[in-house]
Amino acid sequence: MILVTGGTGLVGSHLLFELAKNKQQVRAIYRSEEKLEAVKKVFSYFTEDAETLFHRISWVQTDLLNIPELTSVFEGVTHVYHCAALISFDPSDYHILRKTNIEGTANIVNLSIDNEVEKLCYVSSVATIGHKKDGSLLDEESYWNPEADNSVYSITKYGAEMEVWRGTQEGLDAVIVNPGLILGAGFWNTGSGQLFKRVAGTLPYYTTGTAGYVDVKDVVVAMLQLMESNIKNERFILIAENLSFKDFVTMASKQLKVKIPTKPVKPWMLQIAWRLDWLKSFLTKKPRSLTKQNAASALSATNYNNEKVVKALDYTFIPIEESIASISEQYLKEL
């Protein structure tokens, strides 16, 4: 039996489709009924028989912090894909991020050890990859500096990785994947889906930073191949290409048939913007939409090396321009 956490998210839903399509025995946990519809929508992108595939999955409603319920969920489980996480860069969410990302992962690791799970795959992020002062490509060995001005999200994802490594010291076989910005259709109000939505609404400005991008299909295939391999207790950066945000929005704007932004955001504009966002959040008690760390990231040139996974799996990534085209087509179709 395969257990998937975070099955109602972008990576989890695409992973579940592949597992169900291949007639694997799958159990998935979820928190709310309405999120299940998003999974069905993703399934419908690839098959006309979405309902049948969806019902091949054994769905259990619980969360990562409910240990008694999780204990029963693990009965008969041999492999775990831990995709669940809370994504927020708002400092006020730090404690709930710790609960979900660190304590939740610790629970999954502990139960995997207790139930003698054969292998675990944890979906982390490049947010836990350290930066190099010389500006060279970042890799799996890049030092993560805990004293740096890290976002609350990266701090808790790094803490979650430490729980996985702790598990490997206690006998659990595991692999960690560190995807960059994951591109995929179906979730237009979060993550990269929200980015496509904003581009479609015509962005007047572009930021000058660079980042690593990867198609959700590549993330899923790499996870499956790593779990089926003899590789264990390693982590892998999953990046198809490093692109400037200008190049990304230019490609997306063309595919979405909107005006290409021509004005770069100046550093002082972001400095003012994140401070105004803080003030707005303080006065209205609404979540932050732009933090100090987000602003810095939008201007930084961050480039990653995918050589390790390419060599380990003899893997070829989907070109990002191709990903942008297919996702944009799906967005316009759903409009």
C-alpha positions as CSV (number, residue, x, y, z in Angstrom):
1,M,0.0,0.0,0.0
2,I,1.2,3.5,-0.9
3,L,0.4,6.4,1.3
4,V,0.2,10.0,-0.1
5,T,0.0,13.0,2.1
6,G,-1.0,16.4,0.5
7,G,-2.9,14.6,-2.2
8,T,-5.2,17.5,-2.8
9,G,-2.3,19.9,-3.8
10,L,-0.6,20.4,-7.1
11,V,2.1,17.8,-6.7
12,G,0.0,15.3,-4.8
13,S,-2.9,15.4,-7.3
14,H,-0.6,14.8,-10.3
15,L,1.2,12.0,-8.3
16,L,-2.1,10.4,-7.4
17,F,-3.2,10.4,-11.1
18,E,0.0,8.5,-12.1
19,L,-0.3,6.0,-9.3
20,A,-4.1,5.4,-9.9
21,K,-3.5,5.1,-13.7
22,N,-0.9,2.4,-13.0
23,K,-3.4,0.5,-10.8
24,Q,-1.3,0.9,-7.6
25,Q,-2.9,0.4,-4.2
26,V,-3.1,4.0,-2.9
27,R,-4.3,5.6,0.3
28,A,-4.5,9.4,0.5
29,I,-5.2,11.7,3.3
30,Y,-7.2,15.0,2.9
31,R,-8.5,17.7,5.2
32,S,-11.6,19.1,3.5
33,E,-14.2,17.8,1.1
34,E,-14.1,20.7,-1.3
35,K,-10.4,20.1,-2.1
36,L,-11.2,16.7,-3.5
37,E,-12.9,18.4,-6.5
38,A,-9.5,19.9,-7.4
39,V,-8.1,16.4,-7.7
40,K,-10.9,15.3,-10.0
41,K,-10.3,18.4,-12.1
42,V,-6.6,17.5,-12.5
43,F,-7.5,13.9,-13.4
44,S,-9.9,15.2,-16.1
45,Y,-7.0,16.9,-17.9
46,F,-5.5,13.5,-18.7
47,T,-8.4,11.1,-19.0
48,E,-12.1,10.9,-19.7
49,D,-12.4,8.4,-17.0
50,A,-11.5,10.7,-14.1
51,E,-14.2,9.4,-11.7
52,T,-13.1,5.8,-12.0
53,L,-9.5,6.6,-11.3
54,F,-10.4,8.9,-8.5
55,H,-12.4,6.1,-6.7
56,R,-9.5,3.7,-7.0
57,I,-7.9,5.8,-4.2
58,S,-8.7,5.1,-0.6
59,W,-9.4,8.5,0.8
60,V,-9.0,9.2,4.6
61,Q,-10.0,12.6,6.2
62,T,-7.4,13.6,8.8
63,D,-4.4,15.8,9.2
64,L,-0.7,15.5,10.0
65,L,-1.2,16.4,13.7
66,N,-3.8,13.8,14.5
67,I,-1.6,11.0,15.6
68,P,-4.3,8.5,16.6
69,E,-6.0,8.7,13.2
70,L,-2.6,8.7,11.4
71,T,-1.7,5.6,13.2
72,S,-4.6,3.7,11.7
73,V,-3.8,5.2,8.3
74,F,-0.4,3.6,8.3
75,E,-1.7,0.1,8.6
76,G,-0.3,-2.0,5.7
77,V,1.6,1.0,4.2
78,T,4.9,0.1,2.5
79,H,5.8,3.4,0.8
80,V,5.1,7.0,1.7
81,Y,5.1,10.1,-0.5
82,H,5.0,13.1,1.9
83,C,3.8,16.0,-0.2
84,A,1.7,17.8,2.4
85,A,2.9,21.2,3.6
86,L,1.7,24.7,4.6
87,I,3.0,27.4,2.3
88,S,3.2,30.9,3.7
89,F,5.8,33.6,3.9
90,D,3.9,35.7,6.4
91,P,6.0,35.9,9.7
92,S,2.7,35.8,11.7
93,D,2.2,32.2,10.4
94,Y,5.5,31.0,11.8
95,H,4.0,28.9,14.6
96,I,1.4,27.2,12.5
97,L,4.1,26.6,9.8
98,R,6.2,24.9,12.5
99,K,3.2,22.7,13.5
100,T,2.4,21.6,10.0
101,N,5.8,21.4,8.3
102,I,8.1,20.3,11.1
103,E,5.8,18.5,13.7
104,G,3.7,17.1,10.9
105,T,6.7,15.7,9.1
106,A,8.1,14.3,12.4
107,N,4.8,12.4,12.9
108,I,5.0,10.9,9.4
109,V,8.7,9.9,9.9
110,N,7.9,8.4,13.3
111,L,5.0,6.3,12.0
112,S,7.0,5.3,9.0
113,I,9.7,3.9,11.4
114,D,7.1,2.3,13.7
115,N,5.4,0.5,10.7
116,E,8.7,-0.5,9.0
117,V,7.9,1.5,5.9
118,E,10.3,0.5,3.1
119,K,10.9,4.0,1.7
120,L,9.7,7.6,2.1
121,C,9.9,10.4,-0.4
122,Y,9.7,13.9,1.0
123,V,8.8,16.9,-1.1
124,S,10.9,19.8,0.2
125,S,11.9,23.0,-1.7
126,V,14.9,24.8,-3.1
127,A,14.0,27.3,-0.3
128,T,16.2,25.0,1.9
129,I,19.2,25.2,-0.5
130,G,21.9,27.6,0.8
131,H,23.3,30.5,-1.2
132,K,26.8,31.0,-2.4
133,K,28.6,34.3,-2.1
134,D,30.3,33.9,-5.5
135,G,27.0,33.7,-7.4
136,S,27.8,30.2,-8.8
137,L,25.2,27.5,-9.4
138,L,23.6,26.2,-6.2
139,D,23.6,22.5,-5.6
140,E,22.6,19.9,-3.0
141,E,25.8,20.6,-1.0
142,S,25.2,24.4,-0.8
143,Y,25.4,25.4,2.9
144,W,22.1,26.7,4.4
145,N,22.9,29.5,6.8
146,P,20.5,29.5,9.7
147,E,21.7,33.0,10.7
148,A,20.7,34.5,7.3
149,D,17.4,36.4,6.8
150,N,15.5,33.3,5.8
151,S,11.8,33.3,5.3
152,V,9.6,31.5,7.8
153,Y,8.7,29.0,5.1
154,S,12.3,28.1,4.3
155,I,13.1,27.8,8.0
156,T,10.2,25.3,8.6
157,K,10.9,23.3,5.4
158,Y,14.6,23.0,6.5
159,G,13.4,21.8,9.9
160,A,11.2,19.2,8.2
161,E,14.2,18.0,6.2
162,M,16.1,17.6,9.5
163,E,13.2,15.3,10.7
164,V,13.6,13.2,7.6
165,W,17.4,12.9,8.1
166,R,16.8,12.0,11.7
167,G,14.6,9.2,10.5
168,T,17.3,7.9,8.2
169,Q,19.6,7.7,11.3
170,E,16.9,5.5,12.9
171,G,16.7,3.1,10.0
172,L,14.3,4.7,7.6
173,D,15.2,4.7,3.9
174,A,14.3,8.1,2.4
175,V,14.8,10.5,-0.5
176,I,14.2,14.2,-0.6
177,V,13.3,16.2,-3.6
178,N,13.9,20.0,-3.8
179,P,11.8,21.4,-6.6
180,G,12.0,25.0,-7.7
181,L,8.9,27.0,-8.8
182,I,6.6,24.2,-9.8
183,L,4.5,24.9,-12.9
184,G,1.2,23.1,-13.4
185,A,-2.5,23.6,-14.2
186,G,-5.5,23.3,-12.0
187,F,-4.7,25.5,-8.9
188,W,-5.2,29.0,-10.2
189,N,-5.4,30.7,-6.8
190,T,-2.2,29.4,-5.3
191,G,1.5,29.0,-6.3
192,S,2.4,29.2,-9.9
193,G,-1.2,29.0,-10.9
194,Q,-1.8,32.4,-9.3
195,L,1.2,33.6,-11.2
196,F,-0.4,32.7,-14.6
197,K,-3.6,34.3,-13.4
198,R,-1.7,37.6,-12.6
199,V,0.1,37.5,-16.0
200,A,-3.3,37.0,-17.7
201,G,-4.6,40.1,-15.9
202,T,-1.7,42.0,-17.6
203,L,1.3,42.8,-15.4
204,P,2.6,46.4,-15.9
205,Y,6.0,45.6,-14.3
206,Y,8.4,42.7,-14.1
207,T,11.0,41.9,-11.4
208,T,14.7,41.5,-12.3
209,G,15.5,38.3,-10.4
210,T,16.0,34.8,-11.6
211,A,14.7,31.5,-10.3
212,G,14.6,27.8,-11.1
213,Y,11.4,26.4,-12.7
214,V,10.2,22.9,-13.2
215,D,7.0,21.2,-14.6
216,V,4.9,19.3,-12.0
217,K,5.0,16.3,-14.4
218,D,8.8,16.2,-14.0
219,V,8.5,16.4,-10.3
220,V,6.2,13.5,-10.2
221,V,8.2,11.3,-12.6
222,A,11.4,12.0,-10.7
223,M,9.8,11.1,-7.4
224,L,8.4,7.8,-8.8
225,Q,11.8,6.9,-10.4
226,L,13.7,7.7,-7.2
227,M,11.3,5.6,-5.1
228,E,11.6,2.7,-7.5
229,S,15.4,2.9,-7.6
230,N,18.0,1.7,-5.1
231,I,18.9,5.3,-4.3
232,K,18.4,6.2,-0.6
233,N,19.2,8.9,1.9
234,E,20.0,11.5,-0.8
235,R,18.3,14.7,-1.9
236,F,17.9,16.0,-5.4
237,I,17.3,19.5,-6.8
238,L,14.5,19.4,-9.4
239,I,15.0,22.2,-11.8
240,A,14.4,22.2,-15.6
241,E,15.8,25.7,-16.3
242,N,16.9,28.8,-14.6
243,L,15.1,31.8,-16.0
244,S,14.8,35.5,-15.3
245,F,11.3,36.5,-14.3
246,K,11.3,38.8,-17.3
247,D,11.8,35.8,-19.6
248,F,9.1,33.9,-17.8
249,V,6.4,36.6,-18.0
250,T,7.4,37.3,-21.6
251,M,6.7,33.6,-22.6
252,A,3.6,33.5,-20.5
253,S,2.2,36.8,-21.8
254,K,2.7,35.6,-25.4
255,Q,0.8,32.3,-24.7
256,L,-1.9,34.1,-22.8
257,K,-2.2,36.7,-25.5
258,V,-1.8,39.7,-23.3
259,K,0.6,42.7,-23.4
260,I,4.2,41.9,-22.4
261,P,5.4,44.0,-19.4
262,T,8.2,46.3,-20.3
263,K,8.9,48.2,-17.1
264,P,11.4,46.7,-14.5
265,V,10.5,47.0,-10.8
266,K,13.1,49.2,-9.1
267,P,14.5,48.1,-5.8
268,W,13.2,51.2,-4.0
269,M,9.7,50.3,-5.2
270,L,9.8,46.9,-3.6
271,Q,11.3,48.4,-0.4
272,I,8.3,50.7,-0.1
273,A,5.8,48.0,-1.2
274,W,6.7,45.4,1.5
275,R,6.6,48.0,4.2
276,L,3.2,49.3,3.0
277,D,2.0,45.6,2.9
278,W,3.2,45.2,6.5
279,L,1.2,48.3,7.6
280,K,-1.9,47.2,5.7
281,S,-1.7,43.7,7.3
282,F,-1.2,45.3,10.8
283,L,-4.2,47.6,10.4
284,T,-6.6,45.1,8.7
285,K,-5.3,41.9,10.3
286,K,-5.3,40.4,6.8
287,P,-2.4,38.0,5.7
288,R,0.7,39.5,4.2
289,S,1.0,39.3,0.4
290,L,4.6,40.7,0.1
291,T,7.3,40.2,2.8
292,K,10.8,41.6,3.1
293,Q,12.2,38.2,2.1
294,N,9.8,38.0,-0.9
295,A,11.0,41.4,-2.1
296,A,14.6,40.4,-1.8
297,S,14.0,37.1,-3.6
298,A,12.3,39.0,-6.5
299,L,15.5,40.9,-7.2
300,S,18.1,38.2,-6.6
301,A,19.8,36.1,-9.2
302,T,19.4,32.5,-7.9
303,N,20.4,29.7,-10.2
304,Y,20.4,26.0,-9.5
305,N,22.4,22.9,-10.7
306,N,20.2,19.9,-11.7
307,E,23.2,17.7,-12.7
308,K,22.8,15.3,-9.8
309,V,19.3,14.1,-10.7
310,V,20.0,14.2,-14.4
311,K,23.0,11.8,-13.9
312,A,21.3,9.6,-11.3
313,L,18.2,9.0,-13.4
314,D,19.5,9.8,-16.9
315,Y,16.7,12.3,-16.9
316,T,15.6,14.9,-19.4
317,F,13.3,17.7,-18.2
318,I,10.4,19.2,-20.1
319,P,11.5,22.6,-21.6
320,I,9.9,25.4,-19.6
321,E,8.6,27.1,-22.8
322,E,6.7,23.9,-23.5
323,S,5.3,23.8,-20.0
324,I,4.2,27.4,-20.1
325,A,2.4,26.8,-23.4
326,S,0.4,23.8,-22.2
327,I,-0.5,25.4,-18.9
328,S,-1.5,28.7,-20.6
329,E,-3.7,26.7,-23.0
330,Q,-5.4,25.0,-20.1
331,Y,-5.9,28.4,-18.3
332,L,-7.5,29.9,-21.4
333,K,-9.7,26.9,-21.9
334,E,-11.0,27.1,-18.3
335,L,-11.7,30.8,-18.6
